[in-house]
């Protein structure tokens, strides 16, 4: 079960010290709605049924890979309160035009664990075209679009208020795992694919209560 910090559940960081998360490779990532609230839809007949907020998350997720040609999504699954995916960072030689648009309102910000060797003070920052930069942009964009939906009258859960830096839509942290071999890749791929079918026993379903 996730541990608590300041009376809130969070996913523990599994980021490998010293690893360059902008380097080509395959990564299994998971991030979770704040307090594990099931606010993106529901599972019916082993299939995810999106509500209006879930559709916003899906749209922004697909958009992420249209505007970032350094990334490829092998498989993903949005669940009622979390998202799993395998993300591939493509080697630069295979990217074609490497221009990348920012997603959401995120620029480079401090992020422990990723060091910019060109920084005079060597402050930890979020490296461009890294996993953390991608996730920060996605979270920012979805937060904005959900708030825009609320302003437009699509307020599915008014008891939660609007989402901002003091009331996060997503948990601040996320889980990542570096996929190192084909066996690991196949196991994770199948896990993600079967997530809706196994929702009843999903550890993330009730662990926030």
Backbone torsions as a table, in degrees:
resi	resn	phi	psi	omega
1	UNK	NA	139.7	179.0
2	UNK	-59.6	144.9	177.8
3	UNK	-79.8	165.3	179.4
4	UNK	-105.0	146.4	171.6
5	UNK	-135.7	123.6	-175.2
6	UNK	53.8	40.8	177.2
7	UNK	65.4	22.0	176.9
8	UNK	-123.8	142.9	175.9
9	UNK	-75.9	145.9	177.1
10	UNK	-148.9	157.3	174.4
11	UNK	-86.7	131.9	179.5
12	UNK	-71.9	141.7	179.0
13	UNK	-72.5	132.7	174.6
14	UNK	-114.7	18.5	-178.7
15	UNK	-65.0	135.3	-175.8
16	UNK	-79.5	123.9	179.5
17	UNK	-57.9	133.1	177.2
18	UNK	83.4	-8.2	-179.3
19	UNK	-78.1	136.5	178.3
20	UNK	-86.9	104.4	-177.0
21	UNK	-81.2	11.5	168.0
22	UNK	-106.0	0.5	-179.0
23	UNK	-77.2	149.7	176.4
24	UNK	-55.6	138.5	-179.4
25	UNK	165.7	-178.9	179.9
26	UNK	-119.1	135.5	-173.0
27	UNK	-133.0	133.5	172.7
28	UNK	-94.8	118.9	-177.3
29	UNK	-122.4	149.3	177.4
30	UNK	-141.2	131.2	167.8
31	UNK	-137.4	155.8	-163.0
32	UNK	-129.6	143.8	175.0
33	UNK	-63.1	143.2	179.9
34	UNK	-52.5	133.4	179.7
35	UNK	60.8	18.1	176.7
36	UNK	59.2	29.4	180.0
37	UNK	-68.3	133.9	179.0
38	UNK	-88.0	84.4	-172.3
39	UNK	-122.1	11.5	-178.6
40	UNK	-106.1	-4.9	-179.0
41	UNK	144.7	-157.5	-179.4
42	UNK	-148.4	163.5	178.4
43	UNK	-96.7	128.5	178.1
44	UNK	-137.7	125.0	-178.6
45	UNK	52.5	45.1	177.0
46	UNK	63.8	26.6	-179.9
47	UNK	-134.1	140.7	177.2
48	UNK	-77.3	123.5	176.6
49	UNK	-106.7	111.8	-175.2
50	UNK	-77.8	137.4	163.8
51	UNK	-87.5	-172.8	-176.0
52	UNK	-63.2	-35.8	177.9
53	UNK	-70.8	-39.9	177.3
54	UNK	-61.2	-36.6	177.7
55	UNK	-65.8	-34.7	176.1
56	UNK	-64.6	-44.2	178.6
57	UNK	-61.2	-43.3	178.6
58	UNK	-61.3	-46.4	-179.5
59	UNK	-59.4	-46.5	-178.6
60	UNK	-69.0	-32.7	177.4
61	UNK	-64.4	-48.1	179.7
62	UNK	-64.2	-37.6	178.6
63	UNK	-62.1	-33.9	-178.3
64	UNK	-54.4	-36.8	-175.0
65	UNK	-92.0	-9.2	172.0
66	UNK	-79.3	-31.0	-175.3
67	UNK	-101.9	-1.7	179.2
68	UNK	-126.0	99.6	-177.7
69	UNK	-86.1	7.2	171.5
70	UNK	-91.9	-4.0	-176.1
71	UNK	-121.7	148.4	173.5
72	UNK	-137.5	134.6	178.2
73	UNK	-98.5	113.3	-179.1
74	UNK	-73.2	-44.9	179.2
75	UNK	-159.2	148.4	174.0
76	UNK	-147.5	161.0	174.6
77	UNK	-148.3	116.4	171.9
78	UNK	-86.3	130.5	179.6
79	UNK	-115.1	174.2	-177.9
80	UNK	-55.9	-28.3	-179.0
81	UNK	-138.8	13.1	177.2
82	UNK	-159.9	174.0	-179.5
83	UNK	-138.5	130.7	173.7
84	UNK	-112.1	147.6	175.9
85	UNK	-161.1	154.4	165.0
86	UNK	-107.2	121.1	-178.4
87	UNK	-113.8	132.9	174.9
88	UNK	-107.6	126.9	169.5
89	UNK	-90.1	118.7	-172.9
90	UNK	-81.7	136.1	175.0
91	UNK	-56.4	146.0	-174.0
92	UNK	-55.4	-34.9	-177.3
93	UNK	-64.2	-20.9	-177.0
94	UNK	-102.6	10.0	-173.1
95	UNK	-92.9	-15.4	-174.9
96	UNK	68.7	-136.5	176.2
97	UNK	-65.5	115.5	-170.8
98	UNK	-92.8	16.1	177.0
99	UNK	-71.4	132.2	-177.0
100	UNK	-127.5	129.8	177.5
101	UNK	-86.0	145.1	174.5
102	UNK	-70.3	150.6	-179.4
103	UNK	-113.1	128.0	-177.9
104	UNK	73.7	-150.2	-175.7
105	UNK	-108.2	25.4	-172.1
106	UNK	-96.1	129.2	168.5
107	UNK	-113.2	-170.1	178.0
108	UNK	-68.9	129.3	-179.1
109	UNK	-135.7	167.3	178.8
110	UNK	-64.6	137.1	178.9
111	UNK	-153.6	103.1	-177.9
112	UNK	-54.0	137.0	174.6
113	UNK	108.3	-15.2	177.4
114	UNK	-123.3	116.3	-172.2
115	UNK	-105.2	132.2	174.5
116	UNK	-91.1	110.5	-176.2
117	UNK	-67.2	-14.6	-178.6
118	UNK	-94.4	-2.5	179.1
119	UNK	-76.0	129.6	-177.9
120	UNK	-60.9	-38.8	-179.5
121	UNK	-93.6	-1.5	179.8
122	UNK	53.9	38.3	176.2
123	UNK	-71.3	140.9	174.2
124	UNK	-64.1	131.1	177.0
125	UNK	-136.6	165.9	176.1
126	UNK	-82.5	117.3	-177.6
127	UNK	-73.3	141.3	176.3
128	UNK	-65.2	149.4	177.4
129	UNK	60.4	28.7	176.2
130	UNK	-105.7	169.5	177.6
131	UNK	-60.5	-44.1	-177.7
132	UNK	-67.4	-35.9	177.1
133	UNK	-64.4	-42.5	177.9
134	UNK	-61.2	-48.8	-177.4
135	UNK	-66.1	-39.3	178.0
136	UNK	-61.6	-41.3	178.5
137	UNK	-65.6	-42.6	179.0
138	UNK	-63.6	-45.8	-179.9
139	UNK	-61.9	-42.4	179.4
140	UNK	-62.6	-44.4	-178.7
141	UNK	-64.6	-43.3	-178.9
142	UNK	-68.8	-37.2	176.8
143	UNK	-59.0	-45.7	-180.0
144	UNK	-63.2	-45.4	-176.5
145	UNK	-69.8	-35.2	175.4
146	UNK	-65.4	-42.3	177.9
147	UNK	-64.9	-37.5	176.1
148	UNK	-63.5	-38.1	177.9
149	UNK	-65.2	-40.7	177.6
150	UNK	-61.0	-44.4	179.0
151	UNK	-62.2	-30.3	-179.7
152	UNK	-85.5	2.8	176.9
153	UNK	99.4	1.4	178.8
154	UNK	-94.9	69.9	-177.8
155	UNK	-106.8	89.8	-173.4
156	UNK	-72.1	-27.6	-176.4
157	UNK	-136.6	73.5	-175.9
158	UNK	-60.1	-22.6	-179.2
159	UNK	-65.3	-17.4	-178.9
160	UNK	-91.7	-10.2	-179.6
161	UNK	72.3	-168.7	176.3
162	UNK	-86.8	157.9	-175.0
163	UNK	-102.6	134.8	-179.9
164	UNK	-155.3	-167.7	-176.2
165	UNK	-66.2	-19.6	177.1
166	UNK	-97.4	-7.7	179.8
167	UNK	-142.9	78.6	-172.2
168	UNK	-68.3	142.8	171.9
169	UNK	-73.9	-46.2	179.0
170	UNK	-102.7	156.8	168.6
171	UNK	-60.5	141.6	-177.6
172	UNK	-60.5	-34.8	-176.7
173	UNK	-94.0	177.5	175.3
174	UNK	-153.9	162.9	178.8
175	UNK	-102.8	136.3	172.8
176	UNK	-136.8	152.0	179.8
177	UNK	-141.3	127.7	178.2
178	UNK	-79.2	121.4	-179.4
179	UNK	-85.7	122.0	-170.2
180	UNK	-108.4	-15.7	-177.6
181	UNK	-153.5	170.3	-175.3
182	UNK	-65.8	-36.8	-179.9
183	UNK	-62.6	-45.1	178.1
184	UNK	-63.9	-42.3	179.3
185	UNK	-59.4	-47.6	-177.6
186	UNK	-64.4	-39.5	179.5
187	UNK	-63.9	-44.6	-179.0
188	UNK	-69.9	-41.0	178.5
189	UNK	-56.9	-47.5	-178.6
190	UNK	-68.3	-34.3	177.1
191	UNK	-62.0	-46.9	179.6
192	UNK	-63.7	-44.8	-177.9
193	UNK	-60.4	-36.6	-176.1
194	UNK	-94.4	6.0	-176.5
195	UNK	-56.0	-47.1	178.8
196	UNK	-60.2	-39.4	-179.7
197	UNK	-64.4	-29.8	-176.8
198	UNK	-101.6	14.1	-175.9
199	UNK	-56.4	-35.8	-176.9
200	UNK	-56.0	-34.7	-177.6
201	UNK	-110.0	14.8	-177.7
202	UNK	-65.9	129.1	-178.3
203	UNK	-65.9	-22.6	-179.3
204	UNK	-87.5	-6.1	-176.4
205	UNK	-69.9	-44.7	-172.7
206	UNK	-120.0	-1.7	-172.4
207	UNK	-70.2	-12.8	178.1
208	UNK	-89.6	-4.7	-176.4
209	UNK	-81.6	NA	NA
